[in-house]
């Protein structure tokens, strides 16, 4: 299909892997992680231009900002209003809903209905239901499409994140950001094409493994790069004491010369990628400190986000996401860890929404004001939702739920001020216009101008895709 395929066996060959991975985790971590370039041959340019023939049709967007509410926010306390839930509050959950269904921690227990723990109101031209926990997002409902009928296949956090990010629960597959950068290439010479940032605040922040943004069987140059929330944004991005820029340049040139000799001998694509990695790492020593120094932002912008330089908050990460988008980063993923509300739901919804609601609104408004929302897709949501049934650990809470939950999309090509899909009267099952995680992936790729059926790599005898072999559809009704 492309020049990427011709050397696939070299990429995954055991000796190639051991040789490429043998340089360690110090400066090598920077070299292996911080690279959007693809030097299949020894070319002077380090900018990867993607696959020939991709995009397949005119794209509507240039980039994605994926706001991951890690832990699973309750759709029943955010966007999915169900009057019957309040009417049946405290009563036994009808068995017709739950019999034979997968339940995480409530399996085998007596189930009772938990009503909404806040009020809902209609907002915007489309009269969209939004809970009182999200007063800022309520102000921007005319910019978003609320998808109320999401379903996934994994009921515990780590496999559910893996499924959301890679389209499968099998570890080791490429993440969606890696697929996008593999297909389309990079727009930035000085930054990675795929950047990840995390923040914490709320109940029981679940760990997020680096494999959630890995490249899997794709070349390592396409994996995501995690920026630290505090301190140095990337390890070893600054020169050691006593090492000048000139000395660093000579060192990079010498290492790359040796790598080029070895690459000529072996044809190993990972060595070519490593050459590009060192070049990008050198340029990032200038570009990254300038990027993360948000003190140059007007005070009005800092106030809009609620961001403070160097605080590592979700608000600051949202502002950094806009700055990354301005500089050509194609896929930006923000995790806020703290949404696992098995108990104390009122308390922790107030905390999580207090930390994320206004910055989310600010990001969308900032992009809109700068004319960037038209070619940026913003996605908000967690790895799954929460049950309509009561779970009590430190106050009323809800268990994990995969049969119906809510996400939203905004920006390029999305019909704002709309809702799509429905769950049943208790918010348990998605019953109308069901959207599988694979459909979400197919729609995202479509907005990039990519036919999800055609973006594939031969691996272990199969044509592997982000959307897998099961049917996946583009949600055309939400696209302008």
N, C-alpha and C positions, 0 to 999 in steps of 0.2 A: 504493500500500500504506500509506504513512504520510506525515506532513508532511515527513519527511526527503527523500522522493523528489521533491517538487514543485519544489524549487529545485536539483536535482542539476546541471542544465546550468550554473547560475550558479557552482557550486563549481569546475567543471572548465573553464569558459570561459577562453580564453587571456588576455584582458584582465583578467578577475577575478583570475586567478593572478598576473599581473604586478603588478597594483595591490596585492593583498594581500601579495605578497612583497617589495614595494619598500621597506619600512621598514627593511631591513637586518638584521644579525645580532647587534647588541649587546643593548640592552634588548628589542628585538623578539624575540630568541631566547627570552627568558623569557616574553614575552607570547604567542608563538605555540605554545610547547611546554607551558607549565604551565597546562593548562585541561581540566577535565572538563565545563565547562558548555556548554549548547547553547541560545543565545538566538535561536531562530527568529523571535521577536517581542520587542518591548521589554518584558520582564517584570522585576519587581523581583528575583525569585529567580534566582540563577546556577546552581542545581543542575539538571543534566540528569536527567530521569526516565526516559529510554529510549523505546523504541517502544511505541505503544499495542498491547495484546494480547500483549506479551512480559513475563514468560515465558509460554510456551504451555501449560505444565502445572506442577504444584508442583515447585520446585527442591529438590535435596538439598544444594547448596552455595551459599555467598555469594561465595566468592573462590577464586582459584588462586594457588599459589606454584609456579612452574616453575623447577626447579633444572637449569640447562643446563651439562652437562659438555662444554665446547666443545673440539672436536678429535677426539672420538669415542673414548670409553673402550672397552677390550676387554671384550666379554661373556665371553670365554674366560679372563679373569683376575678376573672379578667374580661372576657368578651362573650361568653356563652350563657346568656340569661335563660333560666328555665323556671317559670312560675310554679310548676308542679313539684319542683325540688323543695321549695319552701312549704308547700301545702302538705307534703309527706314527711317533713322534718321530724326525725326521731322515731319514725315508724319502720317496721321491717322492710328491707329492700326486697321488692318482688323477685321471686326466684326465676321468673321468666327471663329476666335480664342477665342473670349471673350464672345460671346452671351450665356447667361444662366450660366456662370461660376462664382463661388464665388470670389469676390474681396474684400479686406479689406477696405481701406480708399478711393479708387478711384471709388467705386461703384456709378453709375449714372453720372459720369463726362465724358467729352470728352477725349478720350484716344489717345495719340500719342506715336509713337515709340521712345524709347531712345536708341541710339547707344551705343556701348562700350565706356567706359570712360578711357580706357587705351589700350595699344597695347598687342597683344598676340604673342608668339613665340613657336616653337616646341623645345622640349628638350628630351634628353635621347635616349636610343636605340629604344624605342617605338614611338618616335616622338610625345610625348604627348603635347597638347596645355596647356600652362600656361601663365597667364597674368604677366605683368611687376610689378604688385603689390607684387608678391611672388617670388622674385629672389632666396631666400634660398630654398624654397620648390621645385623650378624648378631644383635645383641641385640633388634632391633625388627622382625624378620621377621613376627611375628604381627600387625603393624600394616599391612603392605604387601602388595600383589599384584605379583609379579614377572612381567612379560610378556616371554617369551623368544623370541617369533616376530615381532618388528618387522621391517618392510621399508620402504625408501624408494626414491627414483628418481634421486637425484643423488649422484655418487661423489666429488665434490670439495667442500671445506669451505664456501665461500661459497654456492654454489647449494644445497648440502644444508641449510645454515642457513635459507636463503630458503624452501626447500620445507617445512622443519619449522615455520617461523613463519607462512607464508602459504598453504600448500597447493599452491604452484606454484613453479617455478623462474624464473618471469617476474618481474623486478624491478618495483616500483611498485605491487604489490597490497597490500591491507590486511593487517596482522599479526593474529594470533589475539586478542591483547589489545585491539586496536582494534575488532575485530568484537564482542567481548564487551561492551565499554563502549558501543558504538553501540546494541546491542540492549537492554541492561539499564540503561544510565545509570550515574550515579555515586552512591555512598553518602556521599561526603565533600564538605563545603563548602570545606575548607581545604587539601586535597591533591589532586593529580591522581588520576584513576581507574586509571592504568596507569603503573607505575614500574619502571625497569630499573637494575640495579647490576652492576658487573663487578669481578672480582678476577683475579690472575695468579699462577701458580706451577706449574712443570713444564717439559716440553719444548716448544719452538717454539710459543709462544702465538699462535694465529692472530688476526688483527684481526677485530673484530666491527663491521660497518657499521651506522650508525644506521637504515638502511632496514629492518633486521630488526624494528624496533618502530614503523615508520611507519604512517600511516593510509591511504596509497594514495589511492584515489578517494573514500574516506569523508572527511567534514569533518575539518580538521586538528585540531580539538579532541579527537579520539579517539586521537591518536598517543601513544606512550609517552614518558615523560620520564626521561632518564638522570640519576641522582644520582651525583655524584662520590664516589669511595671515600675520598679525603683532601681536606683543605682545605674550602672552601665547598661544601656539597652541591649547590648550584645556582648557576650564575654570576649575579651581580648580585642575589642574594637579600637582601644587606645594602644599606642606604642608603649613598650616598657620604658621605664626611666633610663635616660641616656641613649635611647635609640631615636635617631632623627628620621624625618620623612625620607631623606636621601638614602640613608642606610636601609630603611625598609624597602624602598624601591629596588635597590641593588639585590637585596635578599630575594624578593619576589621574582625578579628577572632571572636570577641564578636557579632558583627552584623550578621555574617554568621551563628553562632551557633543558634541565635534566629530565623533566617530565615529558618534554617534546621528543627527546631521544627515545625514551621508553615507549612512548605512544607510537612512534614510527616502527619500533620493533614488534609491538604486540597488536596494534590496531584496537586497543582497549578503549572503548568510549568513555569509561569512567576516568581514565587519565586525562583525556581531553576535557572532560567536565571539570576535573580538578584544576587544570590550568586556568579555565575561566573563573573558577571559584577564587583562586588567589588574586586574580585581577579585580574581581568585584569586591573582595574583602578589602583590598588596598583602597579602592575608591570609597567604600563605605566608611573608612576612617575619617573622611571629611563630611560625607553626606549625612550619616546617621546622627552625629551630635547636633547638627543644625536642625535636622528633622524633629528630634525629640525635645528640643528647647522651646517649649511653648510660651516662655516668658516674653517672646516677641509678638505674641497675639495681643490685640487690643483688649483692655480690661472688660469692655462690653461683651466681647466674645467669651472670655473666661467666665464672666458672670452668667452668660446665657447657658453654658454647659454646667456651671457649678464646678469648674475644674481649677485645681491648684497645681502649679508646676511641681513635678516630682513626687506627687502623693500616691501614685499607683492606682488611682481609683478608676472605676468604670467611666466616670465623667471625663477624666483626662484621656483615657483610651479612646473614647468616642471622638474627642478632638484630634487625637493622633490619627485616627482612622480617616478623618477628612484630609489631614495633611498628607497621609500616604496616598490617598486617592488622587490628590492634586499632582503628586509626583510620579504617577504612572503605575502604581502597584495594582495588579489586576484582581487579586483575591485577598480580602482582609477579613479575618475572623476574630471576633471578640467574645470571650467566654466570661460570663459572670457566674461564679460558683456560690450557691447558697439557697437554691430553690427546692430543696428536698424536704417538703413540709409534711412529714408524717404526724406532726403535732405542733401545737402552738401556731396554728396557721395565721390567725389574726396578727399576732406579734411579728411573725417573720415576713408576712406579706407586706406589712408596713415598712419593715426594714428594707427588703429587696426592692420594692417599688420606690421607696424613698431614695435609694441609691441609683436606680436605673431609669425611672420614668422620665424625669426632666432631661437628662442627657440624651436619651433616645429621641425625644421631641426635638432637642436642640440640633442633633446631627441631621435629621431630616430637613429641618428648617434652614440650617446652614448650607447644606447641599443645594437646596431649592433657591436660596438667595443668590448663590454663586453660579446658577445655571448648570449645576452638575447633576441634579437629580434626574434630569432627562436621560442621561446615559449611565446612571448608576442604579443597580438593583439592590435595595435594602431588604433583608429577610430577618424576621424576629420570631423566636420561638425556642422551645426546649426539645429534648429528646423524646418526650412523651407528655401526657397530661396527668390528671389526678382523678381518682374515683369519685363517683357521687356518694359513696358510702363513707360513714364516719370511721376515723381511726384516731384513737386518743393517746397521744404521748406528750404530756405537758400542755394539754388543751386540745381543742378540736383540730383534727388534721385530716389528710386524705392520702390514700395509698397510690402507688404507681398505676397508670392506666394507658393502654395502647389502642383501644378500640374506637376512640374518638377524642380528638383534642384540637387545639387552635394554634395557628401560626398566622403571621401576616406578611405581605409583600408590598413594597412601595417603590416607585421610581420608574425607570425607563420601560415603557411598554405595558405598564400595569394600570388597570382601570381603578382609579382612586375613588373613595367614597362608596365602596361596594362591599358586600359580604357574599361568600360563596360556600355552598354546602351547608348541611345541617346534621346535628345529632338528634337522637330521639328525645322524648319529653323529659327524661332525667339526665340527659347528657352522657349516656353510657356508650351507645353504639352510633357510629356515623351511618346515617341512613339515606342521605341524599347527596349526590355529586361527590362521592367518596374520593379522597385524594391520598394516594399511597406516597410514601417517601420517594419511591422511584418516579412518580409523576412530578413531584417537586423538582427532582434532579433533571428530568426531561424538559420541564418548563424553563428552568434556569439555563440549560444549555441552548434551548431554542432562542431565548432572548440574546444569547451571545452569537446567534447565527449558526449554531451547530446542530446538526441532525444527530440525536443521541444514538440512533441505530448505526451510524457510520463512524463514530469515534470509537475505535476499537484497537486492541493490540493482541496479537497471537501469543498466548501464554499457556503452557502445558497442554497444547493441542486445541485450545479453545479460543474463539474470538471474544476476548474479555472486554466488557463495557462497564461504565459507571452504573447504568441502569440494568445490567445483568441480562438474563435470558427470559425472565418473566415479563409479561406485557407491561409496558409503561406508556403513558399518554401525556401529551402536552395539554395543559389546561387552557384551551384556547378562549374560553368564555371570559377569562380575567385579563386577556391581552387586548390592547387597543389596536 
